[in-house]
Amino acid sequence: MTRPERTLVDEPVPRPCASLHDRRGEWGGRGVGRQERMNMELEDYPLLNEPNIMLIALRTAAEDPATPDSCSRRLLRSLRHAGESPPPDLAPLHRRVETAFRCLSIAGLLDLARDGRYAITQRGRQVLRDHPTGVDSSVLVSFPEFRSYISRPRQEKPEKVESDPFARPPSAYDEGYSASLHGREITDNPYEFDTTGHIEWENGWSEAHEEDARRRDATAAGPG
């Protein structure tokens, strides 16, 4: 019996896009462990691939300030409307959504407020208009802030090589880096003074600030 094609009630089904998880060879994934298997299981759900998650994250933030949790709930509602059961383990989905929010923020498409919610930026609204069927890494790397982020060396090498190149846990350094990109001052450091978190946040903020200054100087100098 041919299975009828399912459509969403409130979300259009995006065209297939290149997933970050499809780039294992390029990013040096090794073996298939439990985490990798769970990530691969998510690939059985077209509505839970990275392009659609990033798209829904932007749409959710375009309506009201959003969080990864509110985006996850919207994605699960979309599954129900499509007649699909949710994944048996929701932890990989939540991690993937958190990663999407972090990457969208670093690329300047979302702005993280002090209350922990994300608002869409003008750049984010333009990306929604330009890419209504899905947003993936090929879109994010068009922005210099994101290219700079993924090209800088990791401060610490992970014990295991994840299949997702952006699946490293968020750190105070990353938060400070993102805060500088969004125009926050170094005095906005949320960590207690003279703690490791405070120092890492300040280092991240300073690096992004210096990179921005170098870009401005290069632009002002013009072609050499």
N, C-alpha and C positions, 0 to 999 in steps of 0.2 A: 504494500500500500504506500502510495506517495505521501510523504508528510507535507501538510499544507504550509505554505510560507507564512511566517508570522510577522506582523508589523506592530509598532508601538502605538500607544494611544497618544502620548504626549511628547515623545522624543523620536525624531527621524532616525532610522538606522543608517549609520555612516558607511561610506564606501570603505573597503578594506584599505588600510594604510600600513606602512612599514612600522612594525612594533620595535620598541627598544629591545625587547627580549629576543627578537629575530636576529640580533647582531652579536650573537655569542662569539663567533669566530673572530670578528673584528676587535672585540674587547677582551678576548683572552679567557672566556669561560672554560672551566676544566671540570669534566665529569658531571654527573647528575646526582646531586644529593637530595635530601628531603626538601629543603627550601626550593631547589630548582624544580623538583617534581610538582610542588604546589603551585609555583609560578606557571609551569607548563599547563597545569589543569585549568588555570584561569583562561588560557588561550582557547579553551573549548567554548568560551562565552564571548561572542563578538562584541557584545555591549560592554565588556569589561576589559577591552584592550586599551593600551595607553592613549591612542588618538581619541577614543571616545571619552575616556576618563578626563583627559585634559579639556576636551570640549565641554563636558558637563560641568566641570569645575568652573570654567569661565562663565557659562550660562547661569550657574547658581549664584556666583558672585556678582553678576550683572543685575540680578534682581534685588538682592539684599546682601549685606556682608555675610560671608559664608565661612564654614570651617570644613576640614576634611570629613568630620562626622556627618554634617548636613549633606555633603556631596555623596557620601557612601549611601545614605538613606535614599537619596534620589535615584542613584544607580540601582539599588535593590527594588525600588518601586517600578523602575523601567523593566526589570526582569519579570516582575509579577505581571505587568501589563502585557508583556510578550508571551506569557504562559510558561516561563522558564522557572525552574527551582533555583534557589540561591546555591552558591558553592557550599559544600559541607563544612569547610573551614574558612571563616571570613577574615582571619588574620592576614593572609597574603593580600587580600583586596584592600584592607585598611592601610597596610604598608604601602601598597602601590598608589593609593589615593594621596597619602601623606607625601610621598615622593613627588607626585605630580604637582601638588600645591607648592612644594619647595622649589621645584624647577621653574614653575610659572612665575613665582615671586622673584627668583634670581634673574629671570629674563625680563623683568619689569612689566609683566602682564597682570600681576596681582600685587597689591600692597598690603603688607601685614601690619595691622593696627596693634596698639598696646593691649587691647582686650583679647588678643589671640584670634580675631576674625580677619578675613581677607576681603578687601574691596577690589573690584576690577579697576584698572587704570585706563586712560585713553588709548594707550598702546594695546591693551587687552581687548578693548572694544573694536579696534581696527582689525585685530587678528580674527575676532569672531566674524566680522563682515567678510574678511578675505578668505577664511577657511571654515565655511559653515558645516562641512562634513567631517572634520576631524583635525586635531592639532597634535603633531608629533615632534620628535627631536629635530627633524629637518626644518621645521618652522622656528624652533627655539634658537638654533645655531645661527640664524640670520641676525641675531642681536649680539652686539659686542660683549655685553655683560655676561651672557651665558657662555659665549666662546671662551672668555677669559676664565670663567669658573671651571669649565671642564678641562682646560689645558693646564691649569696650575697643578703642581704635584700634591699628592695627598700628604697630610701631616703624619699620619700613621698608616701603616700597611695593614689591611684587614687580615684576619687569620685565614679566611676563606675567600676565594675569588667569586663574587656573586655574578650571576648571569646578567643582572641589570646593572649597567655602568653607573647609574645614579642612585643605587640602593644603599649607599653608605648612610649611617644614621645622622640626623641633624646634630650639629655641634654649636657651641657658643661662637666659634670662629665663623661658621657659616651664617649664623644669625647676625653677627656684626658686619660681615661682608654685605649681606643683603640690605641691612639697615642703611649703610652708607650709600648704596646704589639708589635707595629711595629717599635720599635727602635728609636722613636723620643726623643729628649732631653726635659727636663722640660722648657728650655728656648724657645722652639718652641710654647709656649702658645700664641694663636692668639688673646686673649682677652686683652682689655686695663687693665693696672695694677690697682690694688686696686678696681676692680669691682667684683660683685657677680660671673659673668661668669669666670673671671680669677681665682678666688679662687676655684670654683667648678672644673674647668679643672685641676688645680694643684692637688686637692684632688684625682680626678680620676686617674691622672698620677701616683701619689705617691702610691696609693693602688695597682695598677697593678705592679709597680716596686718592692714594698715590697713582693708581692705574688711571683713574679718571683725569687727574692732573696731567699725566703724560700724554693722554689722548688729546686733551685740549691744546697742549703745547705743540703737538705734532700737527694738529689741524691749523693752528695759527701760523705755524712756520710755512705751511704749504709744501708743494712738491719741491724736493731739493734738486 
